[in-house]
Amino acid sequence: MNSTILNDIVRDYESVSAAWASSLLPIAQAVFWTLVSIELVWSAIWWVVDREDGLGVVAALLRKVLAVGFFYAFLLNGGSWIRAIIRGFSQAGAAASGVADLSPSGVFDQGLALANKILNAVEGLGILEGVFPSLVAALTALVVVVSFAIIAAQLLVALVEGFIVVGAGILFVGFSGARWTKFFTERYLSYVASVGVKLFVLYLIMGVGMGIAARWVAVLGRGGFSPIPFFYVMGGSLVFLFLTWHIPSVAAAMMAGAVYLSLADVYYPAMLAGRAGTAGLATAGALVSLGRWSHDRLREWSSLHTGRGGDGGSGEAGGSPVRPGVGPAGPRAGPRVEPSLDRATDGSRWKPNC
């Protein structure tokens, strides 16, 4: 039994993707050069406003020319480059798994062959004794066919997704002409990498799973009927389905995140460094303010101590202490109580100095 329906779907999308790329390339070129013109005009305006010298303008212009040249080359050859990247991931996964001719139709055909073996395992039983085994075999065959059909669909979707990325994604390369729209190209490249990783992991899992499924036939071929081997095949098919459904998507999502972070590494370290510098400046300012406050308090204490020493000398000479702000006459004349710097004999309170 060999059906090529699923493989024909993959080939149709592969041929159509080439037509998509040919139709979208002129549109992508128009978008690219429009954005490049806007970028150059904007940069020239700021060069004039900032009064850049001739050497700085030449260096900045050279950097922009190199960037424009690289992205334009990628725009012209991006279809073949991206196709080579995705094919490289697929070939690596197929080589590692040891299954070189893995295809959606091949996966589904193996599921049908396994279901046929399951039904043939209960073929020789009688009418009465074969009711329960027939129900178990029919249920197991149904689960196997559905599981392998979904697994084949997973591989088909991944392959078609790769062709869509190659054919229709060339439009997003045209947005690399300006700094404001370059993130479209970055996300597109991240998506290309995630599709390649998804195919790579999918080939790895399917290579192992197809080898395990081939051994299930030997388990079902043992003499006598027992429902345990059928349940074993049923559970193995469901586990195989879960692995092919979950792990490639997780790997693709992780790869897309890694690529995004690597592109953002240009921005986030600078932002963190700026925050650290701001915090350092704030800390330094606080330390300077604390030092000034301590210096002022020390000067006040020193002036107060020095003033009290001078007051004591004048008191011994003239018989009456002279305090700052207190004259012999006026509204503030008379006795005044102020704290002394000497402790009382019990050390608990300040002794008043009258």
N, C-alpha and C positions, 0 to 999 in steps of 0.2 A: 504494500500500500504506500503510495507516494503521491502526495498532493502538492502542487506548486502554487496554490492560490495565494498564500501569505507571502511567498517570495515574489510573486508577480506584483503585489501591492508595493513592496519595497522597491522593486525595479522601476515601477511607474513614478514613484516620488523622486527617485534618483534622477530620472531623465527630466522630470519637470523642474527640479531644482536648478539645473543648468539654464533652462529658459528663464527662470526667475532672475538669476544673476545677470544674464544678458540684458534683461529689460530694466532692471533697477540700477545698473551701473551708471548710465548717463544721468539719472536723477541724483544719485549719490555724488557724482562729480560736480554737478551744479550746486548742490548744497555745500559741498566742501569748499569750492572756490568763493562762493558768496561769504561764507564764514571767515575764510582767510582774508578777504578784502576788508571786512568789518574789523577783524583783529588788527590788521596793519594800520588802518586809519586811526583806530583808538590808541594804539601804541604811539603813533606819530604825534598825536595831539598831546599826550602826556610827556613825550620827549621835549616838545616845545615848551610846555608849561613848566616842567622841572628844569629847563635850561641845561639839558645834558650836553656834555662836551662831545666832540666828534668821535673820540675813541670809544666812549661808552655807547654811543648810538650805533657805531659799526659793530661792536661786540654783541649788542642786543639783537641787531638785525641779522647777524650771522647765526645766532642761536635759533631765531625764528625760521630762517631759511632752511636750516638743517632739520628742524622739527617738521616743517611743512613737507620737505622732500621725503622724509621717512614715512609719514602718514599717507602721502599720495602714492608712494610705492606700495604701501600696504593696501590701499584702496584698489589699485590696479591688479595686484596679485593676491589679494586676500582670499578669494575663493579657493584657489589651489593650495595656499598655505594652510587655511583652516581645514580643508578636506584632508590634507596630509596629516595634520595634528590628530584629527578624530580617527582616521584610519590607523595611525600609529598606536593609539590607545587600544583600539579593537584588536589589532594584530598582536600586541603585547599580551592582552588577556587571553586570546585564543592559544598563543604559544605556551603560556604558563599553564593553562588548563589541559593542554594536550588534545583539544578538540578543534581541529582547523576548519572543518566544514559545518560549523554550527549555524543554523538558520532558523527562522520562525517555523517554516514548514517542516523542517527536520525534527524540531522539538515536538510539534503537535503530532507528527506521524509516530514518534516513539510513544507518546501517550496513548494513541489509538492501538498500537501494537500491544502495549501492556494491558489495555482493557480487553483486547481480544484473548490474550492468554488467561486473564482472570475468568472470563466466561467459559473458556474451554476447560478450565480446571474442574468444573462441576458438570461437564457434559455427560459423563458416563454414569451418573447416579440415576436411581430409579425415580418414579413419579412421586411416591410418598416420602421416601427418604431424601429426596432432593429439593423439597420445598424451602426449608430453611437455608441450606447452602446456596440455592439459587437466589434467594433474596439478599443474602450477604454478598454474593458475587456481583449481583446487579448493582447494589449500592456502592460497592467498592469500585466497580468499573465506572460508574457515573462520577464519583468523586475524582478518580484519576483523570478522566477525560476533561472534566471542568478545570481541574488544577493545571494540567498541561496546556489547555487552551489559554488560560490566563497567563501562564508563564511565556508561551509563545507570543501572546499579545504584548507582554512587557518588552520582549526583545524587539518586536516590530515597532512599537512606539519609540523605543530608544533609537533605532536606526532611522526612522522617519524624522524624528526630532533632529538628528544630526544633519540630515539633508536639508531640512528647513533652515537650520542655522547657517549652512553653507550658502544656500540660494537666496533666502530673503534677508538674512542678517547683514548682507553687504551694505545695505542702506545705512545702517548705524555707524559704519566706518566713516561715512561722509560728515558726521558730526564732530569729527576730530579736528576740524579746521579752526576752531576757536576755543579759548580756555573755558568759556562759560558753558559750552555744550560737550566738552570732552568726556564728561562722566558717562554719556551715553555709550561711547566707544569702550570705556573701561568696563562698564557693566556687560556689554556684549562679549568682550573677551573673557570676562569671568564666567559668563554663561557657556561659552565654547569649552572652557576648561571643565566645567561641571558636567557637560554632556559627554566629553571624552572619558572622564573618570567614571561616570555612570556605566558606560559601555564596557570599560575595563573590568570593573567589579562584577558586572552582570555576566560577562564571559567566564570569569573565574568561578562564580557560584554555579553557573549552568554546567560548566565542564565537570565539576565534582558531582553535581546532582544527577547528570545524565549517566555517569558511571555507576552511581548507586542504584539508579532505577533499572539499569541493565541486570543487576544481580537479583532484583525482586522476582524475575521470571524463574530463577532457580529455586527460590523459596516457595513459590506456588507450585512447582512441579514435583514436590515430594508426594509420596504415596499417602492415600487416605485423606479424608477431609477434616480440617480443623479450622475454626474461624479465626484463630490467632494470626496466621500469616496474612489473611485478608485485612484484618484490622491493622496489622503492621504496615501493609502497603498503603492503606487508606491514610493512616497517620503520617507516614513518610511523605506522601504526596502533598498533604496540607503543610507540613513543615517546609518542604521544598518550595511551595508557593509563597509562604511567608518570607523565607530568606530572599527570594528573588524580588519580592515586592518591597521589602523594607530596607535592606542593607544598601543597594545601589542608590536609592534616594537620599539616604543619610550621608553616604560618601560624597555624593554630588553637592549636597547642601554644605557640608564641611569644606569642600574644595572651593566653592563659591565664596564662602566667608573668608577663607585664608587669602584668596586673591584680593578680595576687597580690602582687607586689613593691610596687605602689603602695599597696595596703592595709596592707602591712607597714611602709611608710615611717614610720608613726606610732611603731613600736616600735624598729626597728633603729637609727635615729639616736640615740635616747635611750640605748640600750644601749652604743653606741660612745662616746657622750659620757661615760657613766658610767665606762667603762673608761679613757678618756683622763684623766678627773679623778682616778681612783684611781692611775694611773701618775704623774700630776703630783704628787699628794700624797706618794707614795712617794719620788719624786726630791727633793722639797723636804725631806722628813725626812732623807734621806741627806746632803744638803748641810748641813743644820743639825748633824747629828752630826759630819760632817767638820770643820765650823767649830769646834765645841766641842773636838774632839780636838786641832786645831791650836793653839787658844788655850791648852789645858792644857799642851801640850808647850812652847810659848813661855814660859809662866810658870815651868815647871820649869827651863828653860835659863837664864832671867833670874835666878831665885833661886840657882842653882848658881854663876853668874858673880858675883853680888853677894856670896855667902858666901865665895868664894875671895878676892875683894878685901879683905874684912874680916879673913880669916885672915892674909893677908900683912901687914897693918898691925900686928896683934897680935904676929906673929912678930918683926917688927923691934923692937918695944918690949920684949918679954919674953924674946926669944931662943929661944922654942920655939913652933912653930905649934900652934894649938888647932883640932881638927877636930870637926865635929858627931858626937856619940855616942862620943867618945873622951875619957875623963877622965884625971887624973893617976894614978889608981890603979884597981884593980878588975880583973876578968877580961879586959877589953878593953884594958888598959894595955899600952904597949910600941909598938915601931915598927909601922907599917902602910903597906902599899903600895897606892896608889890611882892611877888614871889621871889624868894632867894634861891640860889643854886646850891645852897648847903642843905643837907638833910637834917631832920630832927634827930634827937638822940636815940629815939626808938626805931628810926629808919622807916616809919610807916607813912609819914606825911611830909610835905614841904614846910619848912619853917618860915613864917611871915617875917618880912623885913620892914619895919615901920620907920 
